[in-house]
């Protein structure tokens, strides 16, 4: 058992657990937190039979009352209608302020269930239990919750810190290759923005295990205990970056904006794909494009761009920008949450482990970056 990480902000302090078998400790941890009200377990079909049903049975055996709701999988579930259905389910079921929402699944479930918890009865407790790599290292930590709007991704939401984050790395063994693969983009991102040592470890692991189309999924192999231990340690190190940043800047008024590296372009291409691109796949494209912006501005050298692209490729991620209309991409970037005084605040790398926030990227330079041959299909 590893020591828990801890998020400490001006409004909350809570443990972040990253270890194999962590879900089994949920009843004891809820007791320790004083959460004895009804539990509203929200999941999607991908985890319902695998984890939600056994977890609900375990909680009931420990004396908890558990209600379960399954939302349709995919980003399309992050909409006002689905949020309203969750509200109706809880209100009709007699939800009380002492109750807690349990969010079990990937980032979609975490965002949606977290926002339901933030808004029902003006806010009840939520426990985040991520089962995807992407949600473990990013979405589940930090209290960002929300839904999408037709004009942009994650534009409606609230900060609502969880009481506990329980990331059970055993759940990664059940992920399909593409779902596991997309999570590595956020892990790599954390290395680029803040932890050069993490980036170097990821390079070493890629060199050690290599990449094979016969075993896709970002090097994970549940039958190889040494490999899964090494990668679990990497995941915990990546989560520690998120914990540190959130503790420094809960409401994204400064340091936390750096976590959005790759997301300005990434969110645009994700939306233009009608969410056919997974979030992590879009972020990988955005990281490559935004590194090119930094290179054209003289903020970093070609080596950084090449190392980052090589590492993304080593974990099975594509860096080519789909052939969407550039004007459409630029229009969507202007709806980004980081826009301030009608200027995009770009997170741009200067070295592995270091980034700067800039709001002076000329439109023509941005277009040049997006036209670079190796940044397009």
C-alpha positions in Angstrom: 0.0 0.0 0.0 1.3 3.4 -0.9 0.8 6.7 1.0 -2.1 8.7 -0.2 -1.6 12.0 -2.1 -3.5 15.0 -0.7 -5.1 17.9 -2.4 -5.1 20.9 -0.1 -6.9 24.1 -1.3 -8.5 27.1 0.3 -11.9 25.3 0.4 -11.0 21.6 0.8 -8.6 18.9 1.6 -9.0 15.4 0.4 -7.0 12.2 -0.2 -6.1 10.9 -3.7 -5.5 7.2 -3.7 -3.7 5.6 -6.6 -3.1 1.9 -6.1 -4.2 -1.6 -7.3 -7.3 -2.8 -5.6 -8.3 0.6 -4.2 -12.0 0.1 -4.8 -12.2 -2.5 -2.1 -11.3 0.1 0.5 -14.3 2.3 -0.3 -16.6 1.3 2.6 -13.9 1.9 5.2 -12.9 5.2 3.7 -16.5 6.4 3.5 -16.9 5.6 7.2 -13.7 7.5 8.0 -15.0 10.5 6.2 -18.3 10.4 8.0 -20.3 9.7 4.8 -23.2 7.6 6.1 -26.1 8.9 4.0 -27.5 7.3 0.9 -25.1 6.7 -1.9 -26.0 7.7 -5.5 -23.8 5.6 -7.7 -23.5 6.9 -11.3 -21.7 4.9 -13.9 -21.9 4.0 -17.6 -22.5 0.7 -19.4 -18.8 0.0 -19.8 -18.3 -0.4 -16.0 -21.8 -1.3 -14.8 -21.3 -5.1 -14.7 -17.5 -5.1 -14.2 -17.3 -2.7 -11.2 -20.6 -1.0 -10.3 -22.6 -4.1 -9.5 -19.9 -5.7 -7.3 -19.1 -2.3 -5.6 -22.8 -1.7 -4.8 -23.1 -5.2 -3.3 -19.9 -4.6 -1.2 -21.3 -1.3 0.0 -24.7 -2.8 0.9 -23.0 -5.6 2.8 -21.3 -2.8 4.8 -24.7 -1.3 5.7 -25.0 1.5 3.1 -28.0 2.2 1.0 -27.0 2.4 -2.7 -29.0 3.7 -5.7 -27.5 3.0 -9.1 -28.0 5.0 -12.4 -26.4 4.2 -15.7 -25.8 7.0 -18.2 -25.2 6.3 -21.9 -21.4 6.2 -22.7 -19.7 8.9 -24.6 -19.3 12.7 -24.5 -22.8 13.2 -25.8 -24.1 12.4 -22.3 -22.6 15.7 -21.0 -25.7 17.7 -21.9 -28.5 19.6 -20.0 -31.1 16.9 -20.6 -29.0 14.1 -19.1 -28.1 16.3 -16.1 -31.8 17.0 -15.6 -32.6 13.3 -15.6 -30.0 12.8 -12.9 -31.6 15.6 -10.8 -35.0 14.0 -11.3 -33.8 10.6 -10.3 -32.2 11.8 -7.1 -35.1 14.2 -6.1 -37.7 11.5 -6.7 -35.6 9.1 -4.7 -35.5 11.4 -1.7 -31.9 12.7 -1.9 -30.8 14.6 1.3 -27.8 16.9 1.9 -26.0 14.2 4.0 -25.9 11.9 0.9 -23.1 11.4 -1.5 -22.7 10.9 -5.2 -20.3 8.2 -6.3 -18.9 8.8 -9.8 -17.6 5.5 -11.2 -16.1 5.5 -14.7 -14.2 7.8 -17.1 -14.1 11.5 -17.4 -17.6 11.9 -18.9 -19.1 10.2 -15.9 -16.9 12.2 -13.5 -17.7 15.5 -15.0 -21.5 14.8 -15.3 -21.9 13.2 -11.9 -19.7 15.8 -10.3 -21.9 18.6 -11.7 -25.0 16.8 -10.6 -23.5 16.6 -7.0 -22.5 20.3 -7.2 -26.0 21.5 -8.2 -28.5 19.1 -6.4 -29.7 20.7 -3.1 -27.0 23.4 -3.7 -24.3 20.8 -3.4 -23.7 17.4 -1.8 -20.6 15.3 -1.4 -19.0 13.5 -4.3 -16.5 10.7 -4.5 -14.6 10.3 -7.7 -13.6 6.8 -8.7 -11.9 7.0 -12.1 -11.6 3.7 -14.1 -9.8 5.1 -17.2 -6.2 6.3 -17.4 -7.4 9.7 -18.7 -9.7 10.3 -15.7 -7.2 9.1 -13.2 -4.4 11.5 -14.1 -6.7 14.5 -15.0 -10.4 14.7 -14.8 -11.1 13.1 -11.4 -8.7 15.4 -9.5 -9.3 19.1 -9.0 -13.0 19.6 -8.7 -13.8 20.7 -12.2 -17.3 19.4 -13.2 -19.6 20.3 -16.0 -21.4 19.6 -19.3 -20.9 20.6 -22.9 -22.8 23.3 -24.9 -23.5 23.1 -28.6 -21.1 26.1 -29.0 -18.2 24.5 -27.0 -16.9 21.8 -24.7 -17.2 22.1 -20.9 -18.6 25.7 -21.1 -21.2 25.0 -18.3 -20.0 23.8 -14.9 -18.8 24.4 -11.5 -15.8 23.8 -9.2 -16.9 21.2 -6.7 -14.0 19.4 -4.9 -14.6 15.7 -4.2 -14.3 14.3 -0.7 -12.1 11.5 -2.0 -10.5 10.3 -5.2 -10.1 6.5 -5.4 -8.1 5.4 -8.5 -7.9 1.6 -8.7 -5.2 0.8 -11.3 -6.5 -2.7 -11.6 -9.4 -1.3 -13.6 -7.1 -0.4 -16.5 -6.8 -4.0 -17.4 -10.3 -4.0 -18.7 -9.9 -1.0 -21.0 -9.9 -1.4 -24.8 -6.6 -0.4 -26.4 -7.8 2.9 -27.8 -9.2 4.0 -24.4 -6.0 3.2 -22.6 -3.9 4.8 -25.3 -5.6 8.2 -25.2 -4.8 8.5 -21.5 -1.1 8.5 -22.1 -1.4 11.9 -23.7 -2.3 13.5 -20.4 0.5 11.7 -18.6 3.0 12.9 -21.2 1.4 16.4 -20.9 2.2 16.5 -17.2 5.8 15.7 -18.0 6.1 18.5 -20.6 4.5 21.2 -18.4 6.1 20.4 -15.0 8.1 17.2 -14.5 11.0 16.6 -16.9 11.9 13.5 -14.8 8.5 12.0 -15.6 9.0 12.7 -19.3 12.4 11.0 -19.2 10.9 7.9 -17.3 8.2 7.6 -20.0 11.0 7.7 -22.7 12.9 5.0 -20.8 9.8 2.8 -20.5 9.1 3.2 -24.2 12.6 2.2 -25.0 12.4 -0.8 -22.7 9.2 -2.3 -23.9 8.9 -0.8 -27.4 5.7 -0.4 -29.3 3.9 -3.2 -31.1 0.7 -3.1 -33.1 0.0 -6.6 -31.9 -0.1 -5.3 -28.3 -1.5 -1.7 -28.7 -2.7 0.4 -25.8 0.3 2.4 -24.7 2.6 -0.5 -23.4 0.2 -1.8 -20.8 0.2 -5.6 -20.3 -1.8 -6.9 -17.4 0.0 -10.2 -17.6 3.4 -8.6 -17.0 3.6 -7.6 -13.3 6.9 -5.8 -13.6 5.6 -3.7 -16.4 2.3 -2.9 -14.7 4.1 -1.9 -11.5 6.4 0.4 -13.4 3.5 2.0 -15.2 1.4 2.3 -12.1 4.3 4.2 -10.5 4.4 6.5 -13.5 0.6 7.1 -13.2 1.0 8.0 -9.6 3.8 10.5 -10.5 1.6 12.0 -13.1 -1.3 12.3 -10.7 1.0 14.0 -8.2 1.6 16.8 -10.8 -2.1 17.4 -10.9 -2.4 17.3 -7.1 0.4 19.9 -6.8 -1.0 22.3 -9.3 -4.6 22.2 -8.0 -3.3 22.7 -4.5 -1.5 25.9 -5.7 -4.4 27.2 -7.8 -7.8 25.8 -7.1 -9.8 28.1 -9.4 -7.5 28.4 -12.4 -6.4 32.0 -11.8 -2.8 31.3 -12.4 -0.7 28.1 -12.3 -3.6 25.8 -13.1 -4.0 27.1 -16.6 -0.8 25.2 -17.5 -2.8 22.0 -17.3 -4.6 23.1 -20.4 -1.5 22.6 -22.6 -2.7 21.1 -25.9 -6.3 21.7 -25.1 -7.0 24.9 -27.0 -6.4 23.2 -30.3 -7.4 19.9 -28.9 -10.9 21.0 -27.9 -11.4 22.6 -31.3 -10.5 19.5 -33.3 -12.4 17.3 -30.8 -15.6 19.3 -31.4 -15.1 19.4 -35.2 -14.8 15.6 -35.2 -18.2 15.6 -33.5 -16.4 13.8 -30.7 -15.3 11.0 -33.0 -11.8 11.7 -31.8 -11.3 10.8 -28.1 -10.3 13.6 -25.8 -6.8 12.3 -25.3 -6.3 11.8 -29.0 -7.3 15.4 -29.6 -5.0 16.6 -26.9 -2.1 14.8 -28.5 -2.8 16.6 -31.7 -3.1 19.9 -29.8 0.2 19.4 -28.0 2.0 18.9 -31.2 0.4 21.9 -32.8 1.0 24.1 -29.8 4.6 23.0 -29.6 5.0 24.1 -33.2 3.6 27.5 -32.2 6.2 27.8 -29.5 8.9 26.7 -32.0 7.9 29.3 -34.5 7.8 32.0 -31.8 11.4 31.1 -30.9 10.4 29.8 -27.5 11.7 26.3 -27.9 13.9 24.4 -30.3 13.2 21.6 -32.8 14.5 19.0 -30.4 11.6 19.7 -28.0 9.0 19.3 -30.7 10.7 16.1 -32.0 11.1 14.5 -28.5 7.5 15.2 -27.7 6.2 13.9 -31.0 8.4 10.8 -30.7 7.1 10.1 -27.2 3.4 10.6 -28.2 4.0 8.1 -31.1 5.7 5.6 -28.8 2.5 5.5 -26.7 0.4 4.9 -29.8 -0.9 8.5 -30.3 -1.2 10.4 -33.6 0.0 13.9 -33.9 -1.4 14.8 -37.3 -4.0 17.5 -37.5 -7.1 16.3 -39.3 -7.9 18.3 -42.5 -10.5 20.6 -41.0 -11.0 24.1 -42.2 -8.5 26.4 -40.5 -11.1 29.2 -40.1 -13.3 26.7 -38.2 -10.5 25.7 -35.9 -9.6 29.4 -35.2 -13.2 30.3 -34.6 -13.5 27.5 -32.0 -10.3 28.5 -30.2 -11.9 31.9 -29.6 -14.5 30.2 -27.5 -11.9 28.6 -25.3 -12.3 29.1 -21.5 -8.8 30.6 -21.4 -9.8 33.6 -23.7 -9.4 36.8 -21.7 -10.1 40.3 -23.2 -10.7 38.5 -26.5 -7.1 37.2 -26.5 -6.3 33.5 -26.3 -3.9 32.6 -23.4 -1.8 29.9 -25.0 0.2 27.5 -22.8 3.5 27.0 -24.7 6.5 24.9 -23.9 10.0 26.4 -23.5 11.7 23.2 -22.4 10.6 19.8 -21.3 9.2 20.5 -17.8 8.6 24.2 -18.3 5.9 26.2 -20.1 4.9 29.9 -20.4 1.4 31.5 -20.9 1.3 33.9 -23.8 -1.5 36.0 -25.2 0.5 37.5 -28.2 0.4 34.7 -30.8 -0.4 36.3 -34.1 -3.2 34.7 -36.2 -0.8 34.3 -39.2 1.8 32.5 -37.1 -1.0 30.2 -35.7 -2.1 29.5 -39.3 1.6 28.7 -40.2 1.9 26.3 -37.4 -1.3 24.5 -38.5 -0.2 24.3 -42.1 3.2 22.6 -41.3 3.2 19.4 -43.3 4.1 17.0 -40.5 1.2 18.5 -38.5 -1.4 17.5 -41.0 -2.7 14.2 -42.5 
